[in-house]
Amino acid sequence: MKRLLLLTTITLLAFAKRLSKDVIPSHQKFHLAFDIDKWRYSGTTEIRIKVHRTISSFWLHAAKNVNVTKVVLNNDKKKAVEVTKFVPDYKLSSLTVYPKEDLEDGNYIVTLWFNGKVSTSLQGMIKTGWLDTKGKKHPQVTTHFEPDKARQAFPCFDEPAMKVMIKLIVDHPKGYQCNSAAPLETRKDISNTTTRSVFEETVPISIYLLAINIHDMSEVKGESLTGIPITVLTPPHKKYAAKITLMWAKKALDFFEKFLDTKYPFKKLDLMGIYDFNAGGMEHVGMIHLMYDCGYPSTRYLSTYLFLYCRTVVVHEVSHMWFGDLVSVKWWDDLWLKEGFARFITSYAMDRLKTDQTPGYHDFHLVDNGLISGIESDKYTFTKPVRQVLKNSYGAAAMFNSLSYSKAAWIIRSVVALIGEDDFEVGIRKYFTKFKFGSANFDDFAACFGNISPQLSVKNYMKNWLNQAGFPEVYSESFGNSLKIKQMRYTVSKNFVTDQTWYVPINYKVADTPSSTYTLWRSRYKFLSYDWDRGFKVSNMLTPLTSKWESWFIIDSKSLTFGIHRYDNDNYKRLAKGLIQDHSILTDTQRLVHVTNLDLLTNQNRVDPITVLETSLYIKKERNMHIISKWLILLLSLRSTMDNRNHRFKFNHYLKTLFIDHVNRIISKPFSRTTLWDDKANYSWLLILGMRWNVPIARKKIRRLYRHFKAGQHINPNFLSYILRLYLNNSDHWIKVFKKLDTYPKSLQEIKKIMRALCRTSIVKHQYYMLKYSISSLNIPRSEIKTVLCYIAYKNASMAWKFFKKHYKFYFRLYGEAQFSMNKLLLCLVSSLYTKSEYNDVIAFFKTHSSGTGESGLKRGLKQLSLSFAPKKKKKKKEQEDDLVTIKIKKLNFGKRFTQWWNAITATEIRNTDDAYESFSSNNRFVRK
C-alpha cells in the first residue's frame, strides 16, 4: 500500500525544488495575442528581476505546453547580456537560462517569446463558453492558475510569495471584450478582425491570482459605498439574476471595509459565472470567478439550498480580497491561513449583514461546514495535519481539502471565543497593516495576537491543533460530586492507539446554572470537583462521594472543541429528560453538536442506540428544521441495522410519530416567496416523507408536480430529483427524459439533476451510453463528467472501472492536477468495487499510472475496498478497551431491544408523544434496565 502511494509521486519529488531566493521578480509585462478559432495564443513577457548575489544561471517556471522560442536578457542600463542557451525541463515545469557571463548583484530584464494552446482541462488557460436561450455555445477563454498552474499558460515565477506588479496587453477577436485584474486603460481596433485591450498596472500580486477572460457577455454595474466599481459579467438572458449577485457582492465589500478598517485594496471588482468550473469560486485579484449557477442565482431555477450556498460563496470570495489577495500566504503549507479564515469570516460576516435569517443562523451552519465536515475527513488514522511540510508545489493541490477549510475555520472560531471579539478585531487589523501587499506565514499571523491565558499564547494553542492530525474524543464520567474527564484520539480504527493530547477548552454548564468561564487542559486525565454554590474546581483526584449527582451537564457549552464529547449513560438519560421537558435548555448550536456527536458515536458503537432513542423523544418539540433533518438521518441509519421486517415496520411507525407534525406543519403551507428560507430548504424531503406516509396533502402536491413534468412544464428544482425518480420507474421514459436535456434545463443544477437521475438506470446498455455521452457531449460541464462516472460506479462498479482504465488519459487530463476532483473521483470509483481481484487490479494499475492529486481519495477508497472482502471476525459477547465499553453486541440486537422499548412506551395506552414526554419525565420505566 505504501509502495503504491510512493510510486504515484516519486518521479516528481525526487527532482522537485523551490525557486531560489537569489533571483526575485518585481514587475512582469505580458503581450498576448489570441486566435479563438484555433484555440491558440502567442505572446511575449518582460520580467524585471533583482539578482542578490553572483550567479551563473537562473530558472523560472514554464510547463510543457508553453513553447518558449526566444530569450533575451538585458541589465538595468538596457545593455544586452548574451544568453548562450535556455533549457526547458518538462518534468519540473522549469526553464533554466544560461548567460554567457555570470550575473552580478543588480537589476535585469528578461524577455521571453512563447506560444501555447488553450487547454480543455480545468487548469491553466481554459477553453469554455456559455449557452444562450437557443442552445448556441458562445466561445470563451478563461484562466484558473491556483495553486501552481500559471506556468501552464506562460513563463513566470510561480510561487505565492513571488509577488509582481503586472502590466497586461491582450489582442483578441473583434466583437469580444477582455477583463483582467486591473481596470481597462484603452481598447481600440488594430485591424478589421482584432481588438487590443490594454490594462493598468496592478499592485504587487501573486501570479496565480491573475485572471484573463475573453468573452462576449453583457454587464450589470454598481458601486460600493466608497465608490469601488462592481461589475457582474453575464449572458444577456441572465441579467435579472446577475443583479442578485451584484447586491450580495456590494453588501459583503461594504462590510469587510468597515469591519477590517482596511479599504478595499484594488481599483475594481468584477464577478463572472464560469460554465466549466471545478469549484464554488476563485478569488482572482479584482475578478471573482464563480460556478455558473452561483454567478446568476435564481430561486426559480435553483434549489433553495443551492441559492443560499451561492450567497455564502460570493461573500467567501469577496473576503479573499483581503485574506489571500491583499496578504498572501508565503507557501502552501499555510493554505489554511486564507481558506480557513475565509470560511470562518464568511460566517462571521453573514451573521452581521442584514439577511433574512435569524441572528446566529450562519454561525449555527458553521457547525456543518466547519465541525462536521472537518471531522468526517479527520477521523481516519492516515489523515495528515492541517499544517505539514511541503517541499515543493507538486503537493499543493492536495492541500485544498476539508482540513484546510473546515478544521481550520473551527479552530479559528475557538481562538476568537477564547481571546474575545474585540482583541480578535484588533489583531486582524494589525495583521493587514503590517503585511499589506505582502505575504505571511503562521508565525507572522500569530505574532499579531496576544495570549489566551498567562501560561498559553495563541501561537502555542493553534500549533497544538494545526500541527497534529486527528481530534480528541473527550469522555466525561460523574462520580458523586466529581467528574473524571479523559481525552483520547478518535478514529474509526479501534486498535489505533496514540499518546496525542490537545488543549481542550472546558466551558461547562450544569442544569440551569449559567455557563462557566473557560479552562484549558492538555493532560490525558482531568478531575473536577463540583460545589453547587461555586461550580467546578480542578482537583488532582476524585473527591469522596458526598452526594449523588442528579443534574445533567455538558462540558463544552460553547461548542469550541474540534472533537467529540461523550458522557456516561446516566448523564445521557438526565439530559434526555431535560430536553423533553424544555428543549431550549440547549441552544440550537448545542443541540446540533449533540446530535452530531451521537451520530458519530453510535456508528462506532460507543453509545447505546437505546440512549439515542431516549434522547430523540423530544423531537416533536424541536423547531429548527436543520436539526430535525439531522435526527432523521441518524434514526434512519439505526433502522438500517435491523434485519427483521417486523422490527423495521414498528420503527417506521415510531419515526412517523416523531416527524408527522413537522411534515404537516411545513407542507400545509404553499411553497412561495414568503416561505421562510429554512422551511424552503427542507420542504422537499418533508414532502417526500408525507408521500410515503400517505399524508393526503403531500400525495396531492406530488401528483400535481408529476403531471406538470410529464406534460413538459417546468417544476421547481427543489422537487425535480424525486419527480424524476418516480417518472423513471418506467424504463420507456428513459429516452424521453434524455431528450429533455436539450430543452428543459434552465440552470446547470437542473442539467446535473437530470443527468444523475438518468445514471441511476439498471440497464447496462443505458449505463454505457451515459458514460460515452459524458465524455463526448459539449453540453455537459466538464466538472460534471466525473459525477457521471461515480453514479454509474454505484450501479455497475466493474464496468465503470474498466471504462476509467480505457479512458484514463482523458480523465487525468481533466482532473489529474485539479484541486478537488481527482480525490472525489478515485474515492467513489475504488470504494464501489468489492472483490479482491479488483483490489489487486487497482494496485497494479496505479503502480504504472499516476493518481495525481487523488492520493488521499485513492487511500480511502482502497481502505474501504479492503473491508468488503476481509474475513469476518467472530462475535464476542462483550468487548472492553481501556475504560471504553463498546456497544457492538447491543447494536446487533437493536431491532429486538427497540421493540421491547417501544412496547414499554405503548403498553400503558399512550397514544401520542405528548403523553410520552410527561411519563418519561416523571417515570424512568421506559428506560431499559
Salt bridges, closest charged atoms under 4 A:
ASP22 OD2 - ARG53 NE 2.78
GLU82 OE1 - LYS100 NZ 3.69
ASP105 OD1 - LYS50 NZ 3.48
ASP132 OD2 - HIS138 NE2 3.03
GLU146 OE2 - LYS338 NZ 2.74
ASP148 OD1 - LYS149 NZ 2.44
ASP158 OD2 - ARG151 NE 3.04
GLU159 OE2 - ARG18 NE 3.34
ASP171 OD2 - HIS31 NE2 3.06
ASP171 OD1 - ARG196 NE 2.76
GLU185 OE1 - LYS167 NZ 3.29
ASP189 OD2 - LYS174 NZ 3.57
GLU200 OE1 - LYS267 NZ 2.96
ASP216 OD2 - HIS138 ND1 2.99
GLU219 OE1 - LYS221 NZ 3.43
ASP254 OD2 - LYS250 NZ 3.23
ASP270 OD2 - LYS268 NZ 2.66
ASP276 OD2 - ARG782 NH1 3.57
GLU283 OE1 - HIS320 NE2 3.99
GLU283 OE2 - LYS338 NZ 2.67
ASP334 OD1 - ARG387 NE 2.77
GLU339 OE1 - HIS316 NE2 3.55
GLU339 OE1 - HIS320 NE2 3.06
GLU339 OE2 - LYS338 NZ 2.75
ASP356 OD1 - ARG311 NH2 3.48
ASP363 OD1 - ARG413 NE 3.17
ASP368 OD2 - HIS626 NE2 2.32
ASP368 OD1 - LYS630 NZ 3.28
GLU376 OE1 - LYS379 NZ 2.97
ASP378 OD2 - LYS407 NZ 2.86
GLU421 OE2 - ARG352 NH2 3.18
GLU425 OE1 - ARG429 NH2 3.84
ASP443 OD1 - LYS459 NZ 3.37
ASP444 OD2 - LYS330 NZ 3.21
GLU473 OE2 - ARG566 NE 2.57
GLU473 OE1 - ARG606 NE 2.85
ASP556 OD2 - HIS565 NE2 3.76
ASP588 OD1 - ARG591 NH2 2.53
ASP608 OD2 - ARG897 NH2 2.89
ASP608 OD2 - ARG928 NH2 2.84
GLU622 OE1 - ARG591 NE 2.75
ASP661 OD2 - LYS620 NZ 3.12
ASP679 OD2 - LYS669 NZ 3.85
GLU750 OE2 - HIS714 NE2 2.65
GLU784 OE2 - ARG756 NE 3.17
ASP841 OD2 - LYS805 NZ 2.78
GLU879 OE1 - LYS494 NZ 3.86
ASP882 OD2 - LYS486 NZ 2.10
ASP883 OD2 - LYS484 NZ 3.81
ASP883 OD1 - LYS486 NZ 2.93
